[in-house]
Each structure stands twice: as C-alpha cells, then as structure tokens.
Amino acid sequence: MRLAETMPPWEDCVLCFDRFFTSVPLIERLLKQGMFGHGIVMMNRIKTTLKSDKELLADGRGSSHEKVSADGQMVVVKWMDTRSVTLLSSCCGTEPVDTTKRYDKKQKKYVEVERPACVRFYNNHKGGVDLNDFLISLYRIRMKTKKWSVKVIFHFTDLALVNSWLNYKEDTKEAGYTKSQVLRLLDFRMQVAEALIRGSEERKRRGRPSADASGHSEHHHRAAVQIPGPDVRFEQEGHWPDPQVMTNSPRCWLSGCKAKSQVQCSKCKVFLCLKAGKNCFRDFHHK
C-alpha cells in the first residue's frame, strides 16, 4: 500500500496482483484510495459460492461463472481452461468475451476457446508480477525450517531486493549508464550483503598492533581482499588508518597509484598511501 501512495487517484490506475496478495479487503482499501485492483484469488478468500470444477467441465472448456458484489464494485469470475482459475477485480468482469487459441490434447490441435474480459486483462498486464516471481526464484534465500514466520521474512527480503534492483535499473537507465555498467541481480545482492556485513563489524582499535599480531602477520600470506562496494567505500563512518608492520609492503589500492603502503583502512581492509603530499586514503573514500 505504501508503494501505491505515489499513484494518482481515479486516473484509471489498476494494480495487478498474484494469488499471494489478492483479497477482498485489499481491493476495498484500494477503491477507497481511488485505485482499482485485479488479480487471481484463492477460493478461501472470497465469501461466495461458485460453480464447481465438475460443473464447469460439464459446460465445456472456456465456460465461466460470474458473481458481482451487492454494491456492484467488485466481481469474481471463475473460468475453466485446462484447469480452473478464479479472478477478483474491481475494474472488469466477464464481458466482453473474446476467443483465444488453446491446444487440445485429445484433438491434437489448437482450438478456439472463449475467454472472459478479466482473464484477457490479467494476461495482458501480469508481466510485472511474473517478472518479480521469476527474479525471486533465481537467487531465493533457502533455509530448512518449519516456521512459517521465518519463511515469510525471507520471502519479503527477496522481494525487497528484487524491487530495489528493478528501481536501480530504472535509475541507471535515466542516468545514461551503459549495459556493462549496470550491476546484475546477483552482484547487486552481493553488494547489499557486503554492506550489511561490514556495517555490523566491530570497529578495530586504533593504533599499532601488538607484537603478537605483528609476528603473526609476517608468517602468513595476506588474504585476498576485494574492493568494497560503493555503499561501504564512500560511507563516511568507521574508516580509520591502521598502520601495519610488514616485511613486504603491498601496493596502494587506489587506481593509478603504484606506490607501496603499510597503512590499512580498518573497514575496507585495503592498503592506501597516507603521508605528506600523498593522501590516497582520502581520495579512495571520496567520489
């Protein structure tokens, strides 16, 4: 509902949902805000009786059954294709009926089947819903648990990440980014995870390391470090120069600098020059 607040009321605006969201209270609330709702609905969410699947099959493929609310603001339609589908809408019902081609396994050919207007409308405008479901399925958070609350939290986390990535793509398009400059969904999720992990890390104590820590670093190879994402790199908090005592000084991580440094950023874990007349530490953390 918060996303719908930015949409103008009574401008023929219709929000389409999948069966996970569609319900009578949701459609009623949208109508109060001047918007229409449309989507597939579960039978246990509507307080009315419709023809059974057996009755619709007897009427033939393409048959439907429609019921309208007492105030005439909502309509529920059950349509029989290869299986039944029920839609709840505040913008359209059965009429006008058109035809669509469906494959018949018995006749082994495509046949013309009647299709209600609400089904046609949903098929034409469900792209965003299907796209969202598809993107969530690519990198879904998976954890073995029987608690429904945990599953709901993970689902909404996936939903928020996908919606944020789609908004990010729109922003980069308006900014004139090339396709190669736009992060893929997986890279976007990794940057978000990295920002959350680094944001919760305990800050290291300032100053030189102890003698034990210095000796430990000399006898082990330096772990591979990746340049942090922009959310972490340009965050003006928790970045402290941490001098190290090392036999072999690593090269500075600032692009274009080939000097060596023993000063490490406490948050980014990269080495940067920090001396009079050469402040790569400052330049690295500013856009």
C-alpha positions in Angstrom: 0.0 0.0 0.0 2.9 2.4 0.6 4.1 1.9 -3.0 0.6 2.8 -4.2 0.5 6.1 -2.4 2.5 7.8 -5.2 -0.1 6.9 -7.8 -2.8 9.4 -8.7 -6.3 8.5 -7.6 -9.1 7.9 -10.1 -6.8 8.0 -13.2 -7.9 4.6 -14.5 -5.0 3.1 -12.5 -5.2 -0.7 -12.0 -2.9 -2.7 -9.8 -2.5 -6.3 -10.7 -1.6 -9.0 -8.1 -0.9 -12.7 -8.0 -2.7 -15.1 -5.7 -0.4 -14.4 -2.8 -1.7 -10.8 -2.3 -5.2 -10.7 -3.8 -8.0 -10.4 -1.3 -11.4 -8.6 -0.8 -10.1 -6.2 2.0 -7.2 -5.2 -0.3 -9.5 -4.4 -3.2 -11.8 -2.5 -0.9 -9.0 -0.4 0.5 -7.7 0.4 -3.0 -11.1 1.6 -4.0 -11.2 4.0 -1.0 -7.9 5.4 -2.3 -9.2 5.8 -5.8 -7.5 2.9 -7.4 -8.6 -0.4 -9.0 -7.3 -3.9 -8.2 -7.2 -7.0 -10.3 -5.7 -10.5 -9.7 -6.0 -14.2 -9.2 -7.6 -15.0 -5.9 -7.7 -18.1 -3.6 -11.1 -19.6 -3.2 -10.8 -19.5 0.6 -10.5 -15.7 0.5 -13.9 -15.0 -1.1 -17.2 -15.3 0.8 -19.3 -16.6 -2.0 -20.0 -19.9 -3.8 -19.2 -20.5 -7.4 -19.8 -23.4 -9.7 -17.5 -26.4 -9.0 -14.8 -27.6 -11.4 -17.0 -30.5 -12.3 -19.9 -28.3 -13.3 -17.7 -26.0 -15.4 -16.2 -29.0 -17.1 -19.7 -30.3 -18.0 -20.4 -26.9 -19.6 -17.2 -27.2 -21.7 -13.8 -25.7 -21.8 -13.9 -21.9 -21.8 -17.1 -21.8 -19.6 -17.2 -19.3 -16.7 -19.3 -18.3 -13.7 -19.5 -14.7 -12.5 -20.8 -13.1 -9.3 -21.0 -9.4 -8.5 -20.9 -7.8 -5.0 -24.1 -6.2 -3.7 -22.7 -2.7 -4.2 -21.5 -3.5 -7.7 -17.9 -2.5 -7.0 -16.3 -6.0 -7.2 -16.7 -9.0 -9.4 -15.4 -12.6 -9.0 -15.1 -14.8 -12.1 -14.2 -18.5 -12.2 -13.0 -19.7 -15.7 -12.3 -23.2 -16.8 -9.3 -23.8 -19.1 -7.3 -26.9 -18.7 -7.9 -26.2 -15.0 -10.0 -23.6 -13.2 -8.8 -20.1 -12.4 -10.6 -17.6 -10.2 -10.1 -13.8 -10.5 -11.2 -10.9 -8.3 -11.5 -7.5 -9.8 -12.9 -4.0 -9.3 -12.4 -2.9 -13.0 -13.8 -5.7 -15.3 -15.8 -8.9 -15.3 -16.8 -11.5 -17.9 -18.0 -9.2 -20.7 -16.9 -8.7 -23.4 -16.0 -12.3 -24.1 -13.5 -13.0 -26.8 -11.8 -16.2 -28.0 -8.2 -17.4 -27.7 -6.4 -20.5 -29.1 -5.6 -23.3 -26.8 -4.1 -26.7 -27.5 -6.4 -29.7 -27.2 -4.5 -32.9 -26.4 -7.4 -35.1 -27.5 -7.8 -33.5 -30.9 -4.0 -32.8 -31.1 -4.6 -29.3 -32.5 -5.3 -25.8 -31.4 -9.0 -24.9 -30.8 -10.9 -21.7 -30.2 -11.8 -21.2 -26.5 -14.0 -18.5 -25.0 -12.1 -16.1 -22.7 -13.7 -13.6 -20.3 -12.5 -10.0 -20.3 -11.0 -10.2 -16.9 -8.7 -13.1 -17.9 -7.6 -11.2 -21.0 -6.9 -8.1 -19.0 -4.8 -10.1 -16.5 -2.8 -11.9 -19.2 -2.0 -8.5 -20.8 -0.9 -6.8 -17.6 0.6 -9.5 -15.4 4.1 -9.1 -16.8 5.4 -7.3 -13.7 4.0 -9.9 -11.3 5.5 -12.8 -13.4 8.9 -11.0 -13.7 9.0 -10.5 -10.0 8.3 -14.1 -9.3 10.9 -15.2 -11.8 13.6 -12.9 -10.4 12.9 -14.1 -6.9 13.2 -17.7 -7.9 16.8 -17.1 -9.3 18.5 -16.5 -6.0 15.9 -17.3 -3.4 17.1 -17.4 0.2 16.9 -21.1 1.2 16.9 -22.5 4.7 15.4 -25.6 6.1 12.8 -24.5 8.6 9.2 -25.4 9.5 8.5 -21.9 11.0 6.2 -20.0 8.6 7.3 -16.7 10.1 10.9 -17.3 9.0 9.8 -18.2 5.5 7.7 -15.0 5.3 10.7 -12.9 6.5 13.0 -14.5 3.8 10.3 -14.0 1.1 9.9 -10.3 1.9 13.7 -9.9 2.0 13.9 -11.4 -1.5 11.0 -9.3 -2.6 12.7 -6.1 -1.3 16.0 -7.0 -3.0 14.3 -7.6 -6.4 12.2 -4.5 -6.3 15.3 -2.4 -5.3 17.2 -3.9 -8.2 14.5 -3.0 -10.6 14.4 0.6 -9.3 18.2 0.7 -9.5 18.0 -0.4 -13.2 15.5 2.4 -13.9 17.7 4.9 -12.2 20.8 3.8 -14.2 18.8 4.0 -17.4 17.8 7.6 -16.7 21.4 8.4 -15.8 22.6 7.1 -19.2 24.6 4.1 -17.9 25.7 1.5 -20.5 24.6 -2.1 -20.1 28.1 -3.1 -19.0 28.0 -0.6 -16.2 24.7 -1.9 -14.7 25.1 -4.5 -11.9 23.5 -7.9 -12.5 21.0 -9.0 -9.9 23.5 -11.4 -8.3 26.2 -8.7 -8.0 23.6 -6.3 -6.6 22.6 -8.8 -3.9 26.2 -9.4 -3.0 26.9 -5.7 -2.6 23.9 -5.3 -0.3 25.0 -8.3 1.7 28.6 -6.9 1.9 27.3 -3.5 3.0 25.2 -5.1 5.8 28.0 -7.4 7.0 30.6 -4.6 7.0 28.2 -2.2 8.6 27.8 -4.5 11.6 31.5 -5.3 12.0 33.1 -4.4 15.3 35.5 -1.5 14.7 39.2 -2.3 15.2 41.1 -0.5 17.9 43.2 2.4 16.6 47.0 2.4 16.8 49.8 -0.1 16.0 49.1 -3.8 16.5 50.7 -5.7 19.4 53.9 -7.6 19.0 52.0 -10.9 18.7 49.8 -9.6 16.0 52.9 -8.2 14.1 54.7 -11.6 14.3 51.6 -13.4 13.1 51.2 -11.3 10.0 54.8 -11.9 8.9 54.4 -15.7 8.8 51.1 -15.9 6.9 50.2 -14.8 3.4 47.9 -11.8 3.1 44.4 -12.9 2.5 42.8 -11.9 -0.8 40.8 -8.7 -0.5 38.2 -7.3 -2.8 37.5 -3.6 -3.2 34.3 -3.0 -1.2 31.1 -1.8 -2.9 30.3 2.0 -3.1 27.9 1.7 -0.1 30.7 0.7 2.1 33.6 2.5 0.4 32.0 6.0 0.4 30.3 5.7 3.7 31.8 8.5 5.9 31.9 6.4 9.0 34.3 3.8 10.6 37.2 4.3 8.1 40.4 4.6 10.2 44.0 4.4 9.1 45.5 1.4 10.8 49.4 1.2 10.4 50.8 -2.3 10.0 54.3 -3.7 10.5 55.1 -5.8 7.4 58.2 -7.1 5.8 56.8 -6.8 2.3 54.5 -3.8 1.9 51.6 -4.2 -0.5 50.8 -1.8 -3.3 48.3 1.0 -2.8 44.8 0.1 -3.9 43.9 3.5 -5.3 43.6 3.3 -9.1 46.6 4.8 -10.8 48.9 4.7 -7.8 51.9 2.2 -7.9 53.4 3.1 -4.6 53.6 0.8 -1.6 52.0 1.4 1.7 51.7 -0.1 5.2 48.6 1.8 6.2 45.4 -0.2 6.0 41.8 1.0 6.2 40.2 -0.5 9.2 36.8 -1.0 7.4 37.7 -1.7 3.8 40.7 -3.8 4.6 42.8 -2.3 1.8 46.2 -0.6 1.9 46.4 3.1 0.9 49.1 5.8 0.9 48.9 8.3 3.7 51.8 10.7 4.0 52.6 14.3 3.5 51.8 15.3 -0.1 50.2 12.0 -1.0 46.8 11.2 0.6 45.4 8.2 -1.3 43.4 7.3 1.8 41.3 10.4 1.5 40.9 10.1 -2.3 39.9 6.4 -2.1 37.0 7.2 0.2 35.6 10.2 -1.8 33.7 10.1 -5.1 
